[in-house]
Amino acid sequence: MSEQPAIRLTGLTKRFGSVAAVDHLDLEIAAGEFFSMLGPSGSGKTTVLRCIAGFEQPTSGTIELFGQDVTSKPAAARDVNTVFQDYALFPHMSVVDNVAYGLRVRGVKRSERRRRALDALASVRLEGFADRKPAQLSGGQRQRVALARATVVQPKALLLDEPLGALDLKLRQQMQVELKQLQHELGIAFVFVTHDQDEALTLSDRIAVFNNGRIEQLGTPRELYEHPVSRFVADFVGTSNLFGPEHAWSILARRGEYSIRPEKLALHTVGEAADLAGTASAAGTLVESVYAGNSIRRVVDLDAGLRISVLERNDRTHRTELDRGTRVHISWNDDDLRELAPASPDSEPEPEPEPATADVPRSRGVEERQDS
């Protein structure tokens, strides 16, 4: 991480009445980093983004952008821009005019702002769409227009509030690739809020997992997936089999709480289990097999009273059919077990703040200024 981060939060707290939506948060985000804030609804991630953007005033703590304290500055005075899930495009304006709107507000001359707007559209591969209206575009195209509009003013950091949430799965996956490419091209910090763990793992350099207004774990996608520190992270990031203290002792012969990923387990029929002498294993009954194309998920009720999931790769040599009720054994490598800290205590969910506005107002009643 560079000596001067793009964003530094120190003791950031935001309270709504008696509820601490964000609770004494310390965080640094590097310049040029794709940083994701991941968590369920009410975990505090959106409130943190709104505080960085200037849409919410923190109860206490400080916000620095490239070493400058902006805690008390309004949103318009901060060198960041925000992309929203609902695009917030002017329906009566052309695509190029939508993109150029932020430059227009800043007093950039017409010829210069059109040139820059067209360049921004080219960066998101929409060169031929400048004169269309938003209603003539697909959802993915409208999202790219919103990205172009947010980046045309050359912010030092881009804040993205679940920008792909309204897209269908295939389009969302396509936009993930394009978003990552755009971030590499621009070289600025992207701060991405999402509740979709697959999206965060795909896009991010680092991820902060939020729970009850605090960061439960901060690390790279691999660190979070391979080494979750708590039951909450193991259960929220990917899929895990969780062993509470009772089952950890009866199945794993260990004290404490543990998790193991489904793909780290192996499943054996009774005949195959004869070769498991000396291997960590447990017996159970197959409850269900779920075909998922490139993999098969096996659901097993262990004799010790715990239901677990085993993920098997679907290849030509592998069995695809096992009857429900088949007696099986599962085995694992002890090195793949992860010891977990207790989960954070529950708290009230974060209240939903009022929608915010960025450079682009959300009402069609806003009058356009006459070009000079």
N, C-alpha and C positions, 0 to 999 in steps of 0.2 A: 504494500500500500504506500502511496506517495506521502511525503512529509505533510503536505497540505491537502486534506481530502476535499472532494467536491462538496460534500455535505457532512456536517458534524452536529450531532444532537447531544446535548449535555443536560442530564437531569430532567428531560422533557416529561411534563405531566399535564394531562388534560382531564379535567373533571366536569361532568354534567351533573350538577347537584351533588348527591352523595356518592355517585358512581365514578370511579377512576377508569376512564376509557383507556388512558395511557398512564403508566405508573413509573415515574422516575427512570426514563429510558436514556441510555447512553449508546450512541451508534455513530460509526464513521463509514462513509461510502466513498470509494476512491474515484478520482477522475477517470473516465473511460470504462467504468465497470458496469456490467449488467447485473443489477442488484434486485432481487425479488423479496417482497414481504408476503409471506404465505401464512394463511391461517383461516379458521372458520369465521363465519359471520359473528360480529361482536368481539373479536379478539383484539381489536385496536389498530389493525394495520391501515385501514382507510383513514382513521383519525390522524395517524402519524403523517400520511401523505398530505392531508389537507392542511396540517400545521406547516409542513415544509412549503407548500404552495402559497400559504398566506390566507387561505380560506377560513381557517380557525386560528384563534389566538390561544396559545398555551396558557394554562393556569400558572405554571412555573417552568423554569428551565430556559435554555437558549438554543437558537438555531443559527448555524453559521453556513454560509455558502462561500466556498473558496476563501476562508479566513475572515469573511466579513459578517458581523453580527446583524442578522436581518429579522430578529425576533419580533420587533415592533413595526417593521415595514409592511406596507400594504402589498397585496399580491402583484399589482402592476409594477411595483418597484423592485421585484425580485427577478433575477436573471434565470428564471426557469419557465417552462410551459407545461401544460397539462393536456393529456388526451383522455377523453371520457368514453365510456362504453356506448353511449347513445349518439356519438359522433358530433352532435350540436352544430350541424351545418345549416346555413341559411338556405331554405328551399327555393327562394325566389332569385338567388344569385347563381351565376355560372360557377363551375368548378374553379376556374382560375381566379375569379373574384373572391370566392370563399378562401382560397389559399392566401391571397394577397391582403386579406382584411387586416391582419395584425400589422403588416407594413403600412397600410393606409392609416391606421390609428396612430402609428408612430411618425407620420408625416413624410414618409418616403414618396418621392415623385412617381407619377404614374408609369413612366417608361421603365424606371428602375424596378418598381415593385412587380410589374408584369414579367420582366426578365427573370427576376428572382423566383417568382411564383412558378414560371414554366420550368426553371431548373429544378425546383423542389418536386414538381410533378414528375419530371424525368427520373428523379432519384427513387420514386416509388413506382416506376414503370407505368405511368398514366399520361404519356406524352400526347396521345391523340384524343384526350378527353377534356381538354381545357374549356371548351365552349358548351359542354353539356350541363344540365341541371342535376342536382343530387338525386332526384326521383328517377333519372334515366340510368342510374348506376346500380350495380349489385351491392350487397352488404359488404363484401370484401373490398370493392372499389371505393365505397364511401369511407371505409375505415382507413384506406390508404390516403384519401384526400385529407382526412383529419390528421393523419401523421404528417403529411406535407405542410399543412397549415401550421402545425405546432413547431415544425423544424425550420420553416422559412425565415423566422426571426432570429435564428442562430442562438438558441438558448445554451447556457452552459450545462444544463441538466434537463432531462425530459422526464416528466412524471406521468405514469400510465395507470389509470384507475380501471382495472379489469377491462382493457380495451377490446378483448376478443370474446367476451362473454356472450355477445348476442349472435355469434356466428355458429353455423353448424360444424360438426366435428371435422369433416374433411377440409373445409375452408379454414377453420381455426388452425389446423395443423399446417396448412400451406402458409398462412399468415405468420405463424411462429418462425418459420424459416426466413421469410422476408423481413420480419422485425429484427431478427438477429443479424442478418446481412446489413440492414440499414444502420444498426448500432455500430457495427464494425466500420462502416464507411464514414459515419459522422464522427466517431471517436469520442463521444461525450457520454456522461453517465446517464444510464436509463434506470429509473426506479419504478419497479413494476409491482403492482398490487394484484394478487390473485388468490382464490381459494382452491385452485386446480393444481394439485401437487405434480401431476404429469407435466403440465405447462411450465411450472417453476423449475423442475428438474431438467427439462429440455433447453430452456433459454438461459439460465442464470450462470454467472461466474460464482456468486455467493447467494445464499438464501438465509433470511431470518424467519424462523418459525415463531409466530405469535400465538400467545395463549393468555387470556385474561389481562391484556394491557401490557404484557411484558414479553421479552424474547426468551422463548424456551430453549432454543439452540440456534447458533449461528455458525455457518460453515459452507463448504462447497457442496454441490449436489451429491457427490460421492461420499463425503463425510457424513452427511445427514442420512443417507440411505444405508450405508454400510455400518455406521456407528451411532445410532440414535442413543441419546443420553437418558431419555425418559419414556415412560409408557405412552405419554401423549404424542411425542414425536414418532415413535415406532408405529403407532396406530394411525397417525395422520399422514405421514410421508410414506406412500406405498402401502403394501399389505404385509402385516406381520402376524405370526402366531405368538400370542402373549401367554406367559406362564407366571401366574401369581405365586405367592409364597408357598401355598399348599401343593400346587401342581409342580412347582420347581423342585420341591423336595421329593415328591412321590415319583416323578417321571425323570427328572434330570439329576437327582441326588445332589442338588445344590440348594443353598439357602439364598433368599432374596427373590427378586423378580427378574425375568429374562424374556428376551424376544428372539425369534429366528424367522428369517424370510422363507416363504413357501418354496422358492426355488433352491434353497439350501438343504431341503429334506429329500430323501429318496424313499420310494414306496416299493415294497416287495410282497409278492404273494407268499402263501405259507410255504410252498416248495422252495422258493428262492431264499426264504428266511433262514434256511438251514446253514447258510454260509455266514451268518451274522454273529457267530460266537466271538465274544470279546469286543463287539462293536456297540456303541451307544444306540439303543433301539427301544421301541415300545410297540405293543400289540394293540390292534383295534379292528374296527369293522368299517368297510367302505359304505358311505351313506349316499354319495352322489359323484358322478363324473360330469364335468361341464366342458364341452368342446368349444374352444375359442380360436380355431384356425391353426395358428402356429404353436399352440400349447393346449394342454388339457389340465384342468384344475380338478384335483381329487379332494373330496371332503371326507374326512375320517373321524369317527368317534373312537377315541382311545379308551381302552378298558379302565384307565385311571379316572375317567370322567371328564375329559377335555375334548372339545371338537377342534380339529386343526385342518389346515389347508396345505396341500402339496401341489406344487406346480411342476408338471412334466413337459419337456419339449416334445412336440409332435413331429416325429420323423418316420421314415419308411420302415425302420426296423422296430419301432416301438409298438407295443400293444395299444390299441385304441378302445377296446371293449373289455370292461370288467363289470360283472353284475353287481348291483346293489346287494349288500349283505355279505360280500366276499370278505373272508378273514385276511387281514394284511398285517404287515409290520412296517413301521417307518424307522429310518435310521438317519443319523446326522453326525457331523463332525463337531466336536466340542468347541473348536476354534470359531465356529460360526454363531455360537450363542453370544448374545449381547446382554450384559447386566444393566438394569435400568434403575434410575433414581425414581423416587415416588413422584406421581403426577402433581402439578400445581393445584392448589385448592380452587374450588369453583368460585366464581364471582358473577355478579349480574352482567348481562350482555351490554355491550356498547350501544347507546341510543343512536338511532339513525339521524344524522344532521341534515339540515336542509340542503338541496342541491346547490352546487356552487357554479359560478361562471368564470370562464377564463377570458381570453381576448374576444371570444365570440359570444355575444349575448344569446340567450335561449328563446327569447320572445320575438315573434314576428312583428311586434309593434315598434321595435327599435327603428328609428328613421335613419336611412343612409345619408351620409354627408355628401354634398355635391363635390365632384372632383375639381381640383383647382387647375 
